[in-house]
Amino acid sequence: MGINERKERDRQDLRKSIMDAAREVFLEKGFEQTSIRAIAQKIEYSPTTIYLYFKDKNELFYALHMDGFNLLNIQMSALSAVSDPFERLKAMGRIYIRFAEQNPDYYDLMFVQKAPMDSLDEEEAWNEGLQAFQGLRLTIQECMDLNYLPFTDSEVGAFVIWSAMHGMCTLNDRGRCKILNEEKRDRIVECAFEEFILMMEALRR
């Protein structure tokens, strides 16, 4: 490995270390209470070093945000071969649940933590998030075209279904399911999703 290749590898390794530390601090303190100094202390570097990679904590937060969406979109991309939109919709729900269960840190940063979303340049920073939502919206539209679902607006319909999935995953992730029967608790999200599917199937016209 040449000198330039080694320098680039070291640069990427440090960038990853910064992002890993930032993820821990954001989750521990929340967006508002997180500072570049706190992240720097986590990896024992100076704040100046972090500023060589990210201009502020907003840029760092959304770098993590987009990493999460990239991971989710890669998993969703496997569904492009599923021709039946209703079957694709069910598979999307199962992938979303699995993503939330297997990547709780990313899920929290992407969908739960409050952050200044209006500071984003929509054209540049929301490409991956838009891709995820558009995939759902287009699948809903196909279901509507085939009279599988009674929505009148595919964007609103996508929001309704996303909200239901988000509610299930977030309640479970935040430990709000302990009031449920202990035998059901560990699988409550999967069980609730199957009931949700039955409800949507009943709406098929």
C-alpha positions as CSV (number, residue, x, y, z in Angstrom):
1,M,0.0,0.0,0.0
2,G,1.4,3.4,-1.0
3,I,1.6,6.5,1.1
4,N,-1.4,8.1,-0.5
5,E,-3.6,5.0,-0.1
6,R,-2.5,4.7,3.6
7,K,-3.3,8.4,4.3
8,E,-6.8,7.9,2.7
9,R,-7.4,4.8,4.7
10,D,-6.4,6.6,7.9
11,R,-8.6,9.5,7.0
12,Q,-11.6,7.2,6.5
13,D,-10.9,5.4,9.7
14,L,-10.8,8.6,11.6
15,R,-14.0,9.8,10.0
16,K,-15.7,6.5,11.0
17,S,-14.4,6.9,14.6
18,I,-15.9,10.4,14.7
19,M,-19.2,9.2,13.4
20,D,-19.3,6.3,15.9
21,A,-18.5,8.7,18.8
22,A,-21.1,11.2,17.6
23,R,-23.8,8.5,17.4
24,E,-23.1,7.5,21.0
25,V,-23.2,11.1,22.2
26,F,-26.3,12.1,20.3
27,L,-28.1,9.1,21.7
28,E,-26.9,9.8,25.2
29,K,-27.4,13.6,25.3
30,G,-29.9,14.3,22.5
31,F,-29.2,16.7,19.6
32,E,-29.6,20.0,21.5
33,Q,-27.2,19.0,24.4
34,T,-24.6,17.5,22.1
35,S,-21.5,19.6,21.3
36,I,-18.5,19.0,19.0
37,R,-16.3,19.3,22.1
38,A,-18.2,16.4,23.7
39,I,-17.7,14.2,20.6
40,A,-14.0,15.2,20.5
41,Q,-13.6,14.1,24.1
42,K,-15.1,10.8,23.3
43,I,-12.3,9.9,20.9
44,E,-9.7,12.0,22.6
45,Y,-9.1,14.4,19.8
46,S,-9.3,18.1,19.6
47,P,-12.5,19.8,18.3
48,T,-10.4,21.2,15.5
49,T,-9.8,17.7,14.2
50,I,-13.5,17.1,13.9
51,Y,-14.0,20.4,12.1
52,L,-11.6,19.1,9.4
53,Y,-14.3,16.5,8.5
54,F,-17.6,18.2,9.5
55,K,-18.5,21.9,9.5
56,D,-20.8,21.6,12.6
57,K,-22.9,19.1,14.5
58,N,-25.8,19.4,12.0
59,E,-23.6,18.0,9.3
60,L,-22.4,15.2,11.5
61,F,-26.0,14.4,12.6
62,Y,-27.2,14.2,9.0
63,A,-24.2,12.1,7.9
64,L,-25.4,9.5,10.4
65,H,-28.9,10.1,9.2
66,M,-28.0,9.3,5.6
67,D,-25.9,6.3,6.6
68,G,-29.0,4.9,8.2
69,F,-31.2,5.6,5.1
70,N,-28.6,4.1,2.8
71,L,-28.7,0.9,4.9
72,L,-32.5,0.8,4.9
73,N,-32.7,1.5,1.1
74,I,-30.2,-1.3,0.3
75,Q,-32.5,-3.7,2.1
76,M,-35.6,-2.4,0.4
77,S,-34.0,-2.5,-3.0
78,A,-34.2,-6.3,-3.0
79,L,-38.0,-5.9,-3.3
80,S,-37.9,-4.4,-6.8
81,A,-38.3,-7.9,-8.2
82,V,-41.6,-8.4,-6.4
83,S,-44.3,-7.7,-9.0
84,D,-47.4,-7.8,-6.8
85,P,-47.6,-4.4,-5.1
86,F,-49.5,-5.7,-2.1
87,E,-47.0,-8.5,-1.5
88,R,-44.2,-5.9,-1.9
89,L,-45.9,-3.7,0.7
90,K,-46.1,-6.5,3.2
91,A,-42.4,-7.3,2.6
92,M,-41.5,-3.6,3.0
93,G,-43.2,-3.6,6.4
94,R,-41.3,-6.7,7.6
95,I,-38.0,-5.1,6.4
96,Y,-38.8,-1.9,8.3
97,I,-39.5,-3.9,11.5
98,R,-36.3,-5.8,11.2
99,F,-34.3,-2.7,10.5
100,A,-35.7,-1.0,13.7
101,E,-35.0,-4.1,15.8
102,Q,-31.5,-4.7,14.4
103,N,-30.4,-1.1,14.2
104,P,-32.0,0.7,17.2
105,D,-29.3,3.4,17.3
106,Y,-29.9,4.4,13.6
107,Y,-33.6,4.1,14.0
108,D,-33.6,6.5,16.9
109,L,-31.5,9.0,15.1
110,M,-33.5,8.7,11.8
111,F,-37.1,8.7,13.1
112,V,-37.3,9.6,16.8
113,Q,-34.8,12.3,17.9
114,K,-35.8,15.9,17.4
115,A,-33.4,17.9,15.3
116,P,-33.5,21.1,13.2
117,M,-34.8,19.5,10.0
118,D,-35.3,22.9,8.3
119,S,-31.5,23.4,8.3
120,L,-31.2,20.8,5.6
121,D,-30.7,21.7,1.9
122,E,-33.6,19.5,0.7
123,E,-32.2,18.9,-2.8
124,E,-28.9,17.7,-1.4
125,A,-29.4,16.2,2.0
126,W,-32.8,14.5,1.7
127,N,-32.1,12.4,-1.4
128,E,-31.9,9.1,0.6
129,G,-34.8,9.9,2.8
130,L,-36.9,10.8,-0.2
131,Q,-35.9,7.6,-1.9
132,A,-37.2,5.6,1.0
133,F,-40.6,7.4,1.2
134,Q,-41.0,7.4,-2.6
135,G,-40.6,3.7,-2.7
136,L,-43.5,3.3,-0.3
137,R,-45.6,5.9,-2.0
138,L,-45.2,4.3,-5.5
139,T,-46.1,0.9,-4.0
140,I,-49.2,2.4,-2.4
141,Q,-50.1,3.9,-5.8
142,E,-49.8,0.6,-7.5
143,C,-52.1,-0.9,-4.9
144,M,-54.6,1.8,-5.5
145,D,-54.5,1.3,-9.2
146,L,-55.4,-2.3,-8.7
147,N,-58.1,-1.5,-6.2
148,Y,-56.2,-3.2,-3.4
149,L,-56.4,-0.2,-1.1
150,P,-59.2,2.5,-0.8
151,F,-56.9,5.5,-0.4
152,T,-57.6,8.5,-2.5
153,D,-54.1,10.0,-2.3
154,S,-51.0,7.8,-2.4
155,E,-48.8,10.3,-0.5
156,V,-51.3,10.5,2.3
157,G,-51.8,6.7,2.2
158,A,-48.0,6.2,2.5
159,F,-47.9,8.5,5.5
160,V,-50.8,6.6,7.2
161,I,-49.0,3.3,6.8
162,W,-45.6,4.7,7.7
163,S,-47.1,6.2,10.8
164,A,-48.6,2.9,11.9
165,M,-45.3,1.1,11.4
166,H,-43.4,3.8,13.1
167,G,-45.7,3.7,16.1
168,M,-45.3,0.0,16.5
169,C,-41.5,0.1,16.3
170,T,-41.1,3.1,18.5
171,L,-43.4,2.0,21.3
172,N,-41.5,-1.3,21.4
173,D,-38.1,0.3,21.2
174,R,-38.9,2.8,24.0
175,G,-40.0,0.0,26.3
176,R,-43.7,1.0,26.3
177,C,-44.9,-2.6,25.7
178,K,-44.3,-3.9,29.2
179,I,-48.0,-3.5,30.0
180,L,-48.7,-6.3,27.6
181,N,-49.0,-10.0,28.3
182,E,-45.5,-11.3,28.9
183,E,-45.9,-14.2,26.5
184,K,-46.7,-11.7,23.6
185,R,-44.3,-9.0,24.6
186,D,-41.2,-10.3,22.7
187,R,-43.1,-10.7,19.5
188,I,-45.7,-7.9,19.8
189,V,-44.5,-5.9,16.8
190,E,-44.5,-8.9,14.5
191,C,-47.9,-10.0,15.8
192,A,-49.3,-6.4,15.5
193,F,-48.0,-6.2,12.0
194,E,-49.8,-9.4,11.0
195,E,-53.0,-8.0,12.4
196,F,-52.4,-4.8,10.5
197,I,-52.0,-6.8,7.3
198,L,-55.3,-8.6,7.9
199,M,-57.0,-5.2,8.3
200,M,-55.5,-3.9,5.1
201,E,-56.6,-7.1,3.3
202,A,-60.1,-6.6,4.5
203,L,-60.0,-3.2,2.7
204,R,-59.2,-4.7,-0.6
205,R,-62.0,-3.8,-3.0
